Structure formats: structure tokens, C-alpha cells
Amino acid sequence: MELHSSSRLNRGLVPDICERYLDRLPLSQEARDRMLRRIAACEPADAIEAMAILHQLLAETEIDPANPAATSIDARLRLSYGLGLEETGMPSPRLDRSPMAPANWPPHPFRAWIARLKNQFDLGDRVRNRRAAKPLKPDSPDPRGHWHHVGNVRRFVLLGLILAQTIAATHFMRAVLPYHGHQPAEVVLLSLFAILCAWVSAGFWTAMMGYLVLRFKHDAYAISATSAGSEPITEEARTAIVMPICNEHVQRVFAGLRATYESLAKTPHLDRFDFFVLSDSSDADTRVAENEAWVDLCRNVNGFSRIFYRWRQHRIKRKSGNIADFCRRWGKHYRYMVILDADSVMSGDCLAQLVRLMEANPSAGIIQTSPHAAGRQTLYARLQQFANRVYGPLFVAGLHYWQLGESHYWGHNAIIRVAPFMKHCALGRLPGKGSLSGEILSHDFVEAALMRRAGWAVWIAYDLPGSYEEMPPNLVDELKRDKRWCHGNLINFRLFMAPGLNPVHRAVFVTGAIAYVSAPLWFMFLLISTWLLAQHTLVEPEYFTAPKQLFPVWPEWHPERAIALFGATTTWLFLPKILSIMLARKQGARRFGGVIRMTLSMLWEWVFSMLLAPIRMLFHTQFVAAALTGWKSQWQSPPREDAATTWHEALRRHGWHTLLGLVWTGVVYWLNPSYLWWLMPIIGAFILSVPISVLSSRADIGRVIQRLGFFMIPEESEPPVELRQLGHYMEHKKVPHSFIDAVSDPAINALTCVFSQRRLRRELSKYRLHLVDLAVKHGPRALSTQQRMALLGNAAALSLLHFLVWVSPDAHPQWLRRRHLRPVLVKPSTL
């Protein structure tokens, strides 16, 4: 691109442009006047020459005539931030690569089974087949674990309880049906009932054992009991705190990271930790905001040598690929890493205790904390926070009781032993075509299974305090998250028969899929129930169903048995919640707003959960059907602020639910009005889905409820320091800069150029010159997301664009309008 001069110069505009440019830099009035005098003394011929002299004076060195603004990057950075290239030019450490590749991938269960048969019967090919199978040898100090036998006994007991409860309930359900399971439709209904009953029973017994563990406070195998909490952390136990992000709410991300960092700084162990923000962001405005937020964070906590930032150009394998990329680049320098989500906050004591637990348990590969949900204000989020805080501990403690060292890993707020993770947990692509092939989406369950397959234990530290996260602010956003999780769990089910996996983690793959497949099963159960109602109402009963039958088959209705079965099912669903309230009351009801408010909150949460369950059922049914028929999931970051659902969006999402509920109500009322009372909790939720979704998303309603003392949690009544700091930083957050600022503002442009300094080249490609010309003449709206990111990724192109939007007569006014600046209307001459 050439810079053209003007034959006629309006000299009054030359100092004006320089004055307005210097106004954007934090110069004293004396320094500003001195620089303007020096520019005037040079008698510039036009605006281009005046601005070139300005950049030369800022840099105090010779400029590049083809790109004057590139010379002053370091000077503008020092003036604006008090930092130079040596502080900000290396936001991430130098590379020190290590290999990390999938082992025995893709998993072929039948191929491994055939290979074992050949090794057993074909002596001539034994060595060759062993090489092909590559059996994995566990390499942990204690692959089996001293707790393994106890865990097996407990799981057999759990399986027996589930089977006994399911068989008894199914037998009772068979007695309720008019033909006692002798008709095909009743057989299908009983089969669906048995599956759903087993699913409910598993949750019931998990909560029961969790209650016993928490009530009597005796767990001989609790991982948290293996450390006293005062042991020193050695220099060798270096830990990386890793936060993968992608197009997140930047202020919230760095506010939470700052609260975590400052909490850790209050302990004597800060020098054992490094922080890494790993960005996959593809939005130009977000990337600019991340750069500035990282610099601000490092300046505020003096963390330039301890807090690192890396933007990844190619988003391969999403979050799992981002973490694997970190491991390949810097993993060998750390014994452990703590994975944080974008909304995670952890206390320094919690982080230090996780490291101590890892040191005390050399066979532990992953230790997962139980994060407490807090920080949201919408009614929906407050309900979920209350449920998470009151009921959640029972289920998490119960999971630990049954699973022990073969537990879940949820992908964040957990510590991982880096070396075995790099060796055994790299993920490849699943072969095949369709939506259930390709990349592993819900990577956390798979990584836990691979870690355990290699002999490393996976624990849940269910009683470790100081771990926090946030809930989705409304039902629609939660369902968007469920859509991704549904797809990921169905993909994971393909690994059920992968060779070498532990039976517990095979069961985790099954339960992960059933968590969503149970929705269409429940929907089918309701449809078949309605069909049976129609059949019994409209079709004449058939008393003789077989040839030469001597006695008729009489349909029998037993309402008392149906009521008893309904009561038993209700007990399974709600007894854990009652026990949770009893436990919370024993531990201190005042933290939950007092006994009365806590009890009323529980009752309201019951009603709300009963209304939400049918709505979720319809959505999950849709998700499962779409995933199995070829739908591809779009993974987007959930909102990190209290976002309300509009009536238009709710009608678009739930309108067909309302229509279905009205039609279903009419059909059932026409068939048998008395049956309508049994279905009303379900079809009533369908009809009310739109107002439920809208009203529950309102933050103002949530704040009124909070002031009345309902749905209170300890993190609100007695907020920890970390959450108080997070709230303070969010209240005083500054407006983030955008891509337009990265082009036009002298300070933001310099900072953004520094993050692309490694790609600074004197010669620009034709493509980037074309982008610069397009941007100058047609403004930011003419640029696509990919074009904006291409400019941000090249410091030479960005600095040239910065120079031209200030001096070119063709510059689009939108570039400088954001800061109330006017473009220079002169025709420049060639330099």
C-alpha cells in the first residue's frame, strides 16, 4: 500500500491531528507541549509527515518509513502501562516440548479380543500379535489399591439393592395394570418402568449412603483424611493452575483468577504455583479484551513472572486439545496441574491441600473437588444453588462411598498428576462417520477412565472446602449446556467396550448416557400409558385372547395399589431431600436463612423441580433423537452474567411444549377426566413452560427472594473472602476495549501489537495489505471475524492500519468515531 501526498496542504489540521493523538497518551501537559513544538519545528509538509515525526519522537529512534507506527510500539506501551517489551513481550514461557500422543487408539474391543485368542492358540504368531495388541501395563506405585476389595463389595451391595427394589416395584406395577402384563403394550410399559425404576433406585441408594457418611462423619477411605493439612510443599511439587477459555466473559474470568491468585498469595506456597490462561477465543473483541485484562491482572498483583497467557491460533479438539497443547509445551516442568473452568474460583488453602493430598497418595492420578455453586442472582440460578448446596453433598458423598478410587472427574476444580496424564490420557478421534464419531467432546469421563486403566486412582475429595463455580443463569442456557453434554455422553458410550477399562468407568459411560436416554424412555412410558387409556376407553375388552380358552381374562383396576406405588416412588424421590434438610439443620440452619425459611425453600424447590422435570424431559428427548440422527453440536461458552430470557425466545423454545400440553390435556379429558389428575403435574408443566422459563430467569425476582431470606446458601450468609473479592472486582470492572480500539487507540494498539510481536515482519503479504486497504476504506463492519483475527495476529499489519486510520483521507469515520475523533480530511503525500 502506498501513502499518497497532497498538493494542497491545510496546515491548520496538522497540529490538530497530533494534538488529538497525544491526548490519547498519558503525557503531562509540559511533555505534550514540548513534543508539539518539536513537531512544528520540523515543519512537516503534510499530515503523514507530521504523524511520522510524532512516532519518531515517541520512539527516540529512526522510524521505518513504510510503517512509522511500528517503531513506537514499545514507547507507547511504556507511556500507557509503564511496561516495556521485556515485561509483556513474552506472555507465555519459552517452549520446552514433550511428546503426548494417544496410546492404543482408537480402541477396538473386538480386535483386542481376537488378538488375545490368537496369542492363546496360535504359537507361531504370538509375538506378532502381542505387538499389535500392545497391552497396557499399569505404572502407578499401587495399581490395584488397598481399597479395591472394599469397593467391589460395596458395589455388589449397591447392585443388589437396586435389583431388589426394581424387581419389587415392577412386580407391584404389574399388579396395578388391568391385564397384569399379559398384553404387548403392558409388557413394553413394564420394561420401561423397570429401567426407569432402576435409574431412580441408583440415585436413591447413593443419597442414602451419602447421608450416613455425612451424618456419622466416619469414612475410613476419605481421601481428605490422608493429609493433616500442615505439611510443607516441597520445591519439586510444582503445580500449574490451568484455565482454558474460549470467547468467555473476560472481566468475570480475570476477576475470578485474581481472587484465586490473591487467596493463594496469602499462603506461604505461592512460589510453588504458576497460572496459565489458555485462550481459544475466536472473537476479535474478546481477544483484545483478554490481552488488556492479562496485563492489568499482572500489574495489579505483580504477577508477570507467574501468570501466563497464551492464545492458540488453531482450536484443535477444543478444551481437551488446549490442555494437551499446554502439556506438550510446558508439562514437563510441573508435577501437578489444577484445571479451572472460566467461572471457577478456588481458595489458596484448597489448592495447597490438593497438592498435599497428591503428595500423600502417590498412586492418585486425579483428585476431584466438589464445587459449591454461588454468585448468581436470577431466581432460576438461586433455586439451583440452593439445591446444589443442600442436596448435592449427599449425592457426592454417596458417589465416593460406592466408587472410592475409581470415581468421576468433572473436568474442572480438580488436580491431576501431569506425567501419567501425558502418558495415558491423550485423546484421539473416534473412527467412523456421523455425529457420534470424530472428536471426544465430554473428555473428562474418558480421561478418568484412561487414568484408572493405567493403574492411577481417581478420587473425589467431597469434604474439601474452598472450591466454587457458577450455575447457568436461566433454563434456556442450562439446556444449551445439556445439549452439548448429551452429545458428549452419547459419544462416550462408544467406549463402553474399550479394552482394559475398569468396570466402574464402564458403568460411568452407561450412566452418563442413561442420564439423557432416560428422557425419551420416560416420554415413551407416558405415551404408552395414554395409549392404554385410550384402548381401555374406546375398545371393547377382549376376555378370550387364546384358542380353546376355558376361562375369561378379566381386566382389573386397583386404584389403591396405584396410590401405594405412587407413594413409594415419591418417597424415593423426596426422602433424600428431607434427609438433606435434616443434615443442614444439624450443621447450622442459620446459614441457610433459618429453619423456617430453609424448610419453605425446600418445599418451593420441590414444586419447581416437579415443573422443570417434564420440560427437561422434552428437551432431552429432542437432544437424544437429534444426536442419533446425525446432528452436530455447536459448542459455545455459557453466559457468565445474569442473563434473562425474553418472552420471544421463550415462546420460540417452549411454544411447542405449550401446544403439546393443551392437546394432550384435551385428549385425556375426552377419554377419561379422572385420569387427568394423574397427568396434571406433567402436562401442566408443558402448558406453563413459557412463563416458567421467563419469570425464573429474572434477576430482580431473585434479589427480592434473597432479601426475604429464601434460597439462602452459606456462601451468601457467610461469604468467603474469595467470593467477596470476586464480587468487588466485578462491581468495579472497567469497560473492555474492542477491535476498533486495537486499531485506533495508541495504547491499545501498542499492547495488541506486542501480543503479535513474534509475527512482526517488515514485508507484508498481499493478502494482509489487501485487508489493511479494505479496513481503512470500508471500516470495521466490512471485515469478517477471520479477517479481524488475521489483522490482530500480525503486528506489522495492525500498526500500519493504526497509522492509516489517523492520516488517510479515505479512512472510514467509524474508526475514530468511537473516541469522538474526526479523521483528517487532507490528501497525504508519498513518504
Number of C-alpha atoms within 10 A of each C-alpha: 11 9 14 14 19 16 12 12 16 14 14 8 15 24 18 14 20 20 15 13 17 18 14 14 16 14 14 10 10 9 12 16 14 12 20 19 12 13 22 14 9 11 13 17 18 25 30 27 23 22 24 26 23 22 24 20 18 18 19 12 11 13 18 15 12 15 18 24 29 26 22 25 26 21 22 25 24 16 15 17 16 11 18 17 16 9 13 19 17 18 23 19 15 9 10 12 14 15 13 20 16 14 16 15 14 14 18 14 15 12 13 20 13 13 20 17 13 17 18 11 10 13 11 10 13 17 11 13 19 15 10 13 18 11 13 14 11 16 13 19 13 15 18 16 17 11 13 15 10 14 21 15 12 16 15 12 13 18 16 12 16 21 17 14 18 22 15 13 19 21 15 16 20 19 17 21 22 18 15 18 19 13 13 9 14 19 14 15 24 20 16 19 20 21 17 18 20 21 17 18 23 19 17 21 21 22 27 20 20 24 23 17 18 17 16 8 9 10 15 11 16 18 23 21 13 15 17 11 15 9 13 11 16 12 11 10 17 18 27 26 22 21 25 24 23 23 20 23 19 22 20 20 22 22 23 23 27 21 24 23 26 17 21 21 15 12 13 12 18 17 13 18 23 19 20 22 24 22 23 22 21 19 17 23 20 20 25 25 22 28 22 17 20 21 22 15 18 19 14 11 14 12 17 19 14 20 24 20 21 18 21 15 13 12 15 14 19 18 21 22 20 22 20 21 20 21 24 17 18 17 25 17 16 19 19 26 25 25 21 23 16 26 24 22 28 24 24 24 18 19 23 23 21 26 27 22 22 23 19 16 16 14 21 27 26 32 27 24 25 23 24 24 24 23 24 23 24 28 24 25 28 29 25 23 27 24 22 19 23 24 22 22 22 27 23 20 28 25 22 26 25 24 23 25 29 27 25 26 24 17 20 22 25 24 27 26 23 22 18 19 24 20 16 22 27 21 22 18 13 18 13 9 9 13 19 25 15 15 20 22 24 21 24 17 22 26 22 26 30 24 28 29 24 23 23 29 26 24 25 28 21 23 16 17 16 20 21 21 21 21 24 25 29 26 22 19 19 16 17 20 16 17 22 19 20 26 25 23 26 25 24 25 21 15 21 18 15 17 19 17 18 18 14 20 23 20 13 22 23 19 17 19 21 20 14 24 20 20 23 20 20 20 16 16 19 15 14 17 15 18 14 17 16 16 13 14 13 10 9 8 12 10 12 13 11 9 6 7 10 8 8 11 16 12 13 12 14 11 11 10 15 16 12 13 17 13 12 12 16 11 14 18 15 13 15 22 21 17 19 27 20 18 18 19 17 10 11 14 20 18 18 28 22 15 17 13 18 25 20 13 20 23 14 15 17 16 11 16 14 14 20 18 14 22 22 17 20 17 21 22 20 14 26 21 14 16 22 15 12 12 15 14 18 9 14 12 15 18 17 20 16 18 17 20 21 15 14 12 14 18 18 11 15 24 17 15 22 19 13 15 20 15 14 20 19 13 15 19 14 12 18 12 12 10 13 18 12 10 16 14 15 19 24 17 22 26 24 17 24 24 14 20 25 21 20 23 28 22 22 15 15 23 17 14 17 19 9 12 17 25 29 25 27 19 20 17 13 12 13 13 16 24 23 16 19 21 17 13 18 15 9 9 12 10 8 15 19 17 24 23 22 25 29 27 21 24 23 25 27 26 29 28 29 24 23 17 18 13 13 18 12 13 10 15 11 10 11 17 17 13 19 23 18 16 24 24 17 16 18 18 10 14 15 11 13 12 18 22 20 18 25 24 20 22 27 25 26 28 29 20 26 27 22 25 25 26 25 23 20 17 23 18 19 20 26 19 13 13 13 10 16 15 20 20 14 22 21 22 18 12 13
